[in-house]
Amino acid sequence: MRVFVKTFNRPFYLDRCLRSIRAALRGVTEVIVLDDGTQQRYLPLLRKRYPTVRFVSSGADDRKYELVRSEQFDELHRSYSGYFQFWAREVGASPDSHVIVIEDDTWFIRSLSLPLLQEVCDQGVLGVKLWWGDLPKAPFATNSAPIQVGPAVTVREIAPHINSLDDMWEIWLECMMVYDTRYYTGVYESFEGSIADENGRLEAALAHITSRMEETPDIHFFRTTERCLAQGWACPGRSDPKYHEVGVKSHVFLDCLNEAWLEGRLDPTENFPYDFSDGYLSRFFARDISPAQLARYWEWRRGSVLGGCEFYLEALKGRGAIC
């Protein structure tokens, strides 16, 4: 089973992600980074640290991030809009029936055996959720027995109830799942919406599942009994003006963290398995970012994003919600 990691210019998080794969996963066929515009100056160090990882470029060059810096979002989306098809093309080229897809700001916090996961997937499984955050969570199916897939991890079949589009979150995520390869590519290969159009991708996932059920009604979904991945929120990952509108200019914070990582001042494993601690992030921000910008950043991080997610608050308090 192959592991795909989607990334866009967050080498400090990608380093942490790749380290976790190396430490936590057994039986990986190949790790493939799907790079959609990481600046060229960061790639040599990543390749040096992970010589067995295959880096595949979408063709996006350094200009993509420069458009983020200059807040030219319309031009950004006009010039670099093919990322969905890029992901679908590369995942679809895998000879595996199932793949894992994650993103650069996620990392494994539990050990998994991919051969054991594959045995589960071979029974008509379209997806196995490894994380679910605060999204709708389907109940386990009646009489579904736990199946061991790691030293301290089991999976169980779930019984989704899809009565509305929002319920699709029970069986679809943008990443952090084991996917039937056709399921993943079927959602993205013809999708023409924006990265913010999550409902459009839920509709595409529903359409694909409906089509697959016409082939065979014997399809299944599983999830692990505990979250196997954590997610970071040191800075926004999307090139989206909505963050700028609330005063959080992602490139300002990314530049601080990326340069600290490149210069060896940032330890990618700090506070693992949790996200980087507030105090640690402050070391890098205080020198180059104005107090007004920092105040808006902390309001965003602790309020509008993390404040609505109970499990993140628990993690920030160190109560072990995610590990």
N, C-alpha and C positions, 0 to 999 in steps of 0.2 A: 504494500500500500504506500502510495506517495503522499507527501505533505507539501501543500502549496502555501506560500506566505505572500500575501499582497502587501505592497509597500509603496509609499511616496515620501521620500526625503525625511525619514525619521530614523537615521542610523543608530541613534542611542537606544531607541526602543527595539529596533530590529536585532541588534546585538543581544539584548536580553532574551528576546523571543527565540533566536537560534540556539542560544546556550541552553534554554529550557528543553528544546526538542532533543538536543544531544544528550541531556541528562535524564530525561523522563521517558522517552519512547524507545521501545524495543521492536526490532523487525521492520524498520523503515527501509523501503526500497530506495527512495531518493527524496531529498529535500530540494524544492525548486522555489526560488524567490521570483515573484512576478513584479518587476520593478517598473513603476509608471512615472519615472522622472526624478529619481534620486540624483542629486548633484554629483557630477563625475569625481570631484575631489574626495568624496567619502568612500567610493567603491573599492579602491585598492586595499584599505585596511580591513574592510569586511571580507573581501576575498582571501586575504592573508589569514584571517582568524578562522575562516570556514572554507578550507580548500576543497572539501567534497560537496559543497552546496553549489547547485547550478543557478546562476543568475540569468534571467531572461528579461530583456528590455522590451517595452511596448513601442520603443522608438521615440518616446518623449525625451527631449534634451533639457539642458539647463534653463532654456528660455521659459519652460513651464513654471518653474519656481519663481523666476524673475517676474512673471506676470502676477503671481500671488503677492510678491513683495510690493509691486506697484498698484495692486488692487484693481487690475484690469480683468475683472471676472467675466465679462461678456466675451472678451477676446480669448481668455483662457478656455472657456467652454466651446468656442468656435474652433479653436486650433487643436485642442486635445480632448476630443469627445469620444474616442473609441475604446475607452478602458473596459467597458462591459464585454465587447467582442474580443478584446485581448485576453481577458480572463477566461472566457468561454473557449476560445481557440486553444489556449495552452492546456487547460484542464482537459478539454476534449481530446487532445493528442495523447493523453495518458492511456496506456494499454490496460490499466487497472479498471475493474468493475466499480470500485469505490475509492474515494480519495478523501483526505482531510484538507480543508481550506480554513486558514486562519489569517489574521492581519498582524502587522508589525507591532501593534500596541497590545498584543495578547501573549500570554505565556503559560506553559503547562505547569501545574502545581501538584499533579499526581502522576505516578508512573502507569503507563499503559502498554499492553502487548498488542501490537497491530495484527499479528497472526490470529490471536484470539478474537479481536474485533472483526476480522475478516470472516471468521467462521460464523459469527452472528449475522453479518451482512449478507452472507450467501443464502440466507433463508428468505429472499424476497424483500429485503429491507431497503427503503429509499433514503432513510436518514437516521443518524444517531446524534442527538444533541449532546454536546460536551459542556455546554454552558447555557444559561437562560436568563440570567440577570433578573430584572423586574418585569420581564415579559410574561404573557400568559403561559401557564405551565399545565399541560394535559395530565390527567391522573393516570396512574399505572393501570394497565389492563387487568381485569379480573383474572385471577389464577396465573398471572405472569410471574414466573420464577426468576429470581436474580441469577445472572450469568456472570461468572468471574472473567474480567478482561484485564486485570492488573493486580498487583499485590494487595491493594486495598480499594479496588474499584469494581463495581458490578454494574451491569446494565439490565434494564427491564423494558418490556414492551409497554407503550403508552396507548391510551384510548382517546384520541383527539375527537372533539366535538366541534365541527366546523359549521357554525350557524351564521357567522358574519366574517367579513374580510379580516378583521382584527384577530379572529381566532386562528388565522393561518400562522400566526407567530408560534403556535404550539408545534408546528412541524416544519417551519422554515426560518432560517436565520441567514443573514448576509455572509456569515462566516462562523467559525467555532463549532462546526459539525463534521461528522463523517457523512459524505454525500454519495449516493448512487451517481456515477459520473454523468449519466444521461439527465438526471434530475437537475444537477447543477447547470450543465450547459444549456438545457432546455429553457431555463429561466432567463439566461443572460444573452444567448446568441443573437436574438432578434430584438432585444430591448432597446428602445430608442429614447427613453426618458432620461431625466437628469439623476444625479446621485441622490438628490433629495426626494425623488419620487418613490418612496418606499411602498406606497399603495400599488403602484404600477407593477412592482416586482412581486408583491403578494398575489396580484391577479394573475401574473404569468406563472407563478408557482402553482396556483389553484388549477389553471388551465392544463398545466403539464400533468398534474396528478390525475385529473379527470380523464385525460387521454390515456394515461398508463393503466387506469382501472378498466378502460374499455379493452385493453389488451389482456389483462388478467386482474381479477379482483383481489388476488392474494398478494397484497402489498402491506408492508408493516413499517412502523416507526418506533424507535427506541430512544431512551436517554439514559445517561449515567445516573446513578442514585445520588452522587455528589458532583458538584462542579469540578471539572478537571482543568479548567483554564481560569485565569484572572485577566482583567482588562485594565489598562492604564488610562489616566486622564490628565497627564501633565500638560498637554496642549491639544487643541482641536486637530483632528486628523483630516477633516474635509476642507477643501478649498472653497469655502462658502462665505458669502458676504454677511450672513446672519450673525456670525461671530464678531465681525468688525462693527456691526451695528450696535452691539452691546459693549463695544470698547475693547474687545479681546482680539488683537491683531496677531493671528497665529504665528506669522513669520517672525515676529519680534522674539517670541519665546523659543521658537524652534531654532533660530540662529544661535541663541545663547547655549542651548543644550547640545546642539549638534557640534558646535565649536569646542565646547568643554569636553565632549566625548572624543573628538578627533585629537585634541591635545593631551588626552590621558588624564584629565582632571575629573571626569565623571565616571563613576563606577557603575556599570550597567546592572549590577546585582544588588545595589543598595536597597535595603529594606525588603528584599525578596522574602517571601512570595507576595508581599503587598506591593502596591505602587510606590514610586519614589516618595519619600516623606516630605512634608511641607518644608521643614527646616532645611533639608538637603537641597531642594529646589531653590529656596531663597538665596542660597550661597551664590548661585549662578545668575540669578535675576537682579540682585541688589546692585551690582556694579554697573549694569548697562541699561536698566529700565527705570523709567520715572516712577515716583511714588504714586502718581495718579493712575498710571497704567497698571501698576501692581495691585492697587486697591480694586480696580475693576476685574482683574484676573482672579484674585482670591474670592471675590463675590461670585464670579462664575463657577469656579472650581468647587467651592464649599456650598454654594447655594443652588443656582439654577440647574447644575448638572448633578453634583453628588447629593445635594440636599433632598432630591426626590427619590433617592434609591437607598432604602434602608440597609441593604447588604453592604453598600459602599461606606455608609456612615459607620457601621460596625467594624469594617476593615480599617478605616482610618483611626478608630479608637483602639485598634489592636486586639479586638475580642475574637479574632480567628474565624470570621464569618466565611472566608473563602478558602480556608486550607485546613 
